Amino acid sequence: MIRLVHALLLGGFAVLLFFVTRAAPEAEGGLWTIAAIGFLLLAGTLTSELLEPLGLPHLTGYLFAGIVAGPYVLKLVDEHTVKNLAPVNTLALSLIALAGGAELELASVRRMAKSLAASTLVQCLLVLLVMMGVFYACRPIIPFMRPLGLSASVGASLLWGALSVTRSPSATLGILSQTRASGTLARFTLAYVMTSDVVVVVLRATAMGIARPMMDASSSFSLETFVKLGHELFGSVALGTTLGLFIALYVRLVNRQMLVVLFLLGFGVSSVLDYLQFDSLLTFMVAGFIVRNMSRQGSKLLHSIEQTGNVVYVVFFATAGADLDVPLLRSLWPVALVLAAARAVVTWIGSKIAGRMANDVPAVRTWGWSGLVSQAGLALGLSGIVAREFPAIGTPFRALALAMVAINEMIGPVLFKMALDRTGETSRTESLGLSSIRPPAME
């Protein structure tokens, strides 16, 4: 009965917004953006509740609601409004990284050091090399690859391999927040996905430095790329450490108006990081890690983020769904499906190899791969950099990346929740109503 009421509410608001958008199609501006936030929040929440009996994660409901309401299906939220919601995405990613870092307890990370090292080495090398080969082998069915010579094709394949290594901290935190999972698999996945951001930053710069002379005869390999990389890594860690100490001090001495503080961090600090060309995800993750491990304020910070993140988190994934280019996915789905399937298979194989190397517990050895399938912001960010730095292939390369990310974004969270259910780590009292971004404690 409750779900029937939810369905009627969702349908009623959708019909109302449908007629409003048709009656005033030229309406734009802040008021329309606020209306879109409200509808995506409501639609995402209700859709997730309706899909729950199927065993699907709430995150899938948020994405599905965004896709249906977006500019390519019902057009309740147009492209202009989706772009106006970019600040909400910035805030959400900041909170996700901050919460993820605050859950990384140093003692727990040390206990998992062997598993993390083995997984990082095997997953990065295996996914990079195999996906390079798969992408190169798919040249006949990738239009923009056909006219490229051997050297340029290898360079483009290297860039695709680097993109394939990226994971999704946002999807991982989303599933863990809903399920309240606690156990070896949950802790391992959280630690691996959050710490792998450092590896991705290094790999991205290295791949681009090698690929540039291969794809552009007028370019040559330059150490300037690695100078920029050092600047980005050192600056992100240094600023993140300073930010973490400031947050810990504020929470200890003041601990008031945390909503305003977190909004200031999400919007203001992110803008500064963009200007300084630092990695925002790494910076906020380090800040959260410092608060957790160099003070006693970690639980207070997480509680504040949980309260703030309720609304932001739902809107973030609903907006991600609305931003998915459905016509593009329809036209590129064959090759995108091949690439997504190959990436999932090699991730599974890599997990098996790393599990044996580190002698992991059965839960990680069997299901450790499940939380590594999702892709989102990191992959899209890298594809945008490739589009800017390599204009010859940039636009179609990014389009194909968007198509693959869309597939992984829909399938990955379902696989991870299924794994948590199978290992018995899902809490029997899952979060009700709006999901927070509170992940499991790293005990």
N, C-alpha and C positions, 0 to 999 in steps of 0.2 A: 504493500500500500504506500509506503514512504517513497519507494522508487517510482511509483506511478505519479505521485505528486511532483517529484523531481522532474520527471519527463514532461509533465504538463507545464510546469514552470519554465523549463528550458525552451519548450516549443513556443509558449506564449511570448516570452521575451525576444526570441528569435524572430517571430512574426512581426512583433512591434518594431524592432530595429530594422527589419527588412523594408517595411512600408515607410519608415522615417527616412531611410537612406534614399529611397526612390522619390520621396516627396521633395527632398532637399539635397539633390546629388552634388550641388556646388558647395555645400557647407564644409568648411574646413576650420582649422584653428584649435585652440586649447580646449574649448568646450567639447568638441568632437573627440578629441584625444581622451579626455576624461571619461566620456561615454563609452569609448572603446575599451578602456581599462576596466571599467565596471562590468561590461558585458563579458569580456574574456575571463575575468575573475569568476563571475557567476557560471558561465558556460563550462569553464574548465573544471570547476568544483563539482557541478552537477553531473557532467559527463563521466568524470572519474568514479563517482558513486554508482552510476548506472552500469559501468563496465566492470565494477568490482566482483559481481557474482561469477564472471568469466575467468577470474583469477588474474586479470591484467593489472599491472601497476597503475597507480594514480597518474604517474607521469605520462603514460600512453593516452589517458583520457584528456589531459591538458593539451597534448600535441594534436590529438584528433579534433578536439573542439576548435583549436586554432586553425587547422587546415580547412574545416568545413566553413568556419566563419570568415576565412581569409579572402583575399582578392581574386582567387582562382576558382572558388566554388560558389558560395552564396553571396560573396562580396559585401558582407556586413561590415567588414573592416577593410578599407582600401589600402593601396600601397603607400600613399602619403602618410596615413595614420600609423602604419607599421613602422615607417622610418621615424616618425615622431616619438615612438616608444623606445627608441634606442637608449635613452638615459636610464630607463627601467632595467634594461638588460645589463647595462654597466653596473648599476647598483647591485643587481642580483649576483653577477659574477664576483663582485668584490666580497659580498657576504658569504658566498659559497667558499671562496678561497680562504677567507678569514676563519670561518667555522672549521673547514677541513684542517687547516694548520693548527688550530686550537685543540683538535682531537688527536694530534700526533704526539703522543707521549714518548719522550726520548728513551725511556727504559724499554718500552714495548717495541719501538723501532729497532733498538739494539738486539732484542731477542729474535727479531725477524730479519736481521741483517743478511744472513746467509741466503734466505729465501728471496729477499728483495734483490740482492746482488745477482743471483742466478737468473731470476726472471727478467731483470733489466737487461742483462747481457744477451740472453738467448732471444727474448722477444724483440729487442731492437735490431739485432743483427739478422735474425731469421726473417722477420717481417720486411725489413728494408730490402734484403737481397731477393727474397722470393717475389715480393710485389713488384720489384724492378723487372724481374724476368717475366712475370705475368703481363704487366703493362706493355712491355716490349713485344711480347708474343701476340698481344691483341691489336697491334698496329693496323692490320687490315680492316678492322671494324671500328676504328677510331678515326673519324674523318680528318682531324687536324694533324694526325701523326703520319698520314700517307705521304705528303710531300717532303717530309724531313729526311735528311741524310742520316747515315749511320751514327755519326758523332752526336748530332742534335737529338736523335731518337734516344740514344743512351742517356744524354743529359736530361731529357724530359722524363724518362723512366726513373732516373735517380730522384728527381723532384717528387714524383708520385710515390716512390718508396718511402721518402721522408714524411710525406703527408700521411701515409698509411700507418706510421708508428704512433701517431697522436691518439690519445684516449680522451674520455670525457669526464672530467671531475664533476661537472654539473649533473649529469645523468646518474653517476655513482652516488652522490650526496642525495639526489632526489629519491632513489630507491631506498637507501638506508634510512632516510628520514621518515618515509612512509611505513616501512616494515619494522622499525625500531630493532633491526637485527643486531644480535650480539653473539660473536663467536669468532673462530679462527678465520673463516672465509671472509667475513665482513671486515675484520681488522686488516687482513692482508690486502684485500682489494683497495680499501681506503688508503693505506700507506703507499701501495705501489702507484696508484693513479695520481695521487698528489705529488709524490716525489719525482715521478717520471717527467714532470714539467721541465725540470732542469735539463734532463737528457734531451728532450724535444727541442729546447732552445739551442743547445749546442749542435744537435744534428741538423736542424734547419739551416743554421749559418754555414756549416760545413758543406752540406749538399748544394746550397746556392753558390758558394764559392767555387766548387768544382764544376758545377753545371754551366756557369756563365761563359767561360771560354769555349766549352764544347758546343754551345748553341749560338755564340756570337763570335765570329772569327776576329773581329776588331778588339775583342776583350782578351785579357790575360789574367791568370791566377794572381790574386793580390792578397797580401797579408792584412790589408785594411779591413777585410771582412772579419777577421779574428780579433782585430783591435776593437771593432765595434761590438763584437760578441763579449769580449772581456769587460768593456764598459757597461754593457747591458746586465751581465750577470753580477758583477761587483756592485754596481749601483743599485740593482734590485735588492740584493741581500743586505747591503748597508742601510738603505732607506727602510727596508722592511724591519730590520733590527731596531732602528731608531723609532719607527712607528709603533712597534710592539711594546717597547719600553714606555713610550708615552701613554699608550692605551692602558697598560697595566697600572701606571701611576695614577691616571685619571680615575679608573675604576676603583682603585683602593682609597683614594682621598675624597673623591666627589661622588661617583656612581649615580649621577642624576642626569636626566634628559638624554639618556643613551640613544633614544630614537634620533634626536637631532645630531648627535655625535656620529652615529653610523651612517646617516644620510650625508653628512659632511665628508666622511671618509670615502663613501661610495662615489660621490659626485666630484668633490673638490680634489681629493688626492688622486683619483683616477685621471683627471685632466692634467695634473702636474706630471704624472707618470708618462702620459702620452707625449707631453712636451719634451720631457727629458729622454724619451725613447727607452724607457725601462719596461720590463715585463710586469704588468699589473698583477697577474695571477701569482707569479712567484713572490712579488713583494708582499701581497696580503697574506699569502700562505706562511711566509717567514714571520710576519707580524703576529699571526695567530699562534705559531709555534713558540715564539718568544714569550707571549703572555702565558701559555700553558706551562712552559718548562722553566721560566726564570721568575715566576711569581706564583701567587696562590689565587689569582683572579680568573683563571681559565673558566671555571664553572659559571661565574657571574657574567663573563663575556658571552658565553654560549647561550645563557638564558636570555640575554638582551637581544642577541641575533635571532633567537627562536621567535621572540615576540615581534620583531621587526620583519622577519622574513616570511611570515604567514601569507600576506597578500602578494608581496613581490615575487615570491617563488612560483606561484600559480601563473601569474601574468607573464613571467619570463618564458615558461615553456609553452604557454598558449600563443604567445607572440612568435616563438620559434616555429610553431606549427603554421601560423598565418604567413610567415615569411618563406615557407617552402614553396618553390616554384613547381606547381603540379604539372603544367604543360611540359616543362623542361624534363621533369622526371619521367613523364610518359614517353617522350621522344628518345631519351637516353637510357631507359630502364634495362635493355638487354645487356649492354656493355657494363653499366653500373652494377647490375645484379651479378655478373661474372666476377667483377673486381671485389664486390662486397663479400661474395661467397668465398673467394680465394683468400681474402684477408681473415675471415672467420676461421677457415680451416687451418691456415698457418698459425693463427693465434692459439688454436686448440693444440696443435702439434707442439708449438713452443712451450705451452704450459706443461705438457706431459714431460718434455725433455728437462725443463727447469725443475719440475717437481722431483724427478729422479736424482738430479744433480744435488739438490739441497735436502733430499730425503724429507720432503714435506709430509704433513699429516694427510690422511686420505681425502679430507674435504677439499683442501687446496689442490692436491694432485688431480682430483677428479673434476672439480668445478672452478678452479682458479682462472680459467680462460673466460668464464661467462661474464664477468664484470669488465672485460677489456674490449668488448665488441663495440660498444657505443662510441660515437664520435659526435662532436658538436662544435663549440666555439674555437678550440685550438685548430682544428682542421680547416674551418672556414677562414680563420685568420691567416693561416699559412697559404691557403689558396688565393686570398686577396693579395698577399705579398708577391706571390708568383705572377699574378695578373699584372701587377705594377712593374715588377722588375724584368719580366720577359713578355713584352707586348706581342711578340710574334705568335705565341701560343696561349697567352694569358687568359683571354676571354673564354674560349672553349675549354681550356684546362679547368678553369674555375667552375664552369657550368657542369662538367663531368664530376668534379669534386662535390658540388652541391647535391647532385643526384645520388652519389654513393653515400654521402653523409645522411641524406634523408632516409635511405634504407636502413643504415646502421642505427639511426636515431629512433626508428620505430621498432626495430627487432631487438637491439641490445638490451634495453631496460627489461623487456619481457623475459629474456634469457637469464638475466641476473636475478630477477625476483624468483624465477622458477628454481634456480640453483639454491638460493637462500631457503626456500620452502623445502627443498629436498634434503638439505643438510640439517633441517630443524633449527636454524638460527633465527627465523622470523619470530618476532614477539607475538604472543597470543593476544596482546592488547595493542593492536596497531593504532596509530594516531587517527583520531576521528576529525571530521570536518576538514578545515584547511590544514594542509601539511606544512610543517615547519621544515627547516633545514638542519634539524638536530640529528647528527649521525651518532652511531653507537660509540660508547666510551672505549678508548684504547687501553684496556686494563692489562 
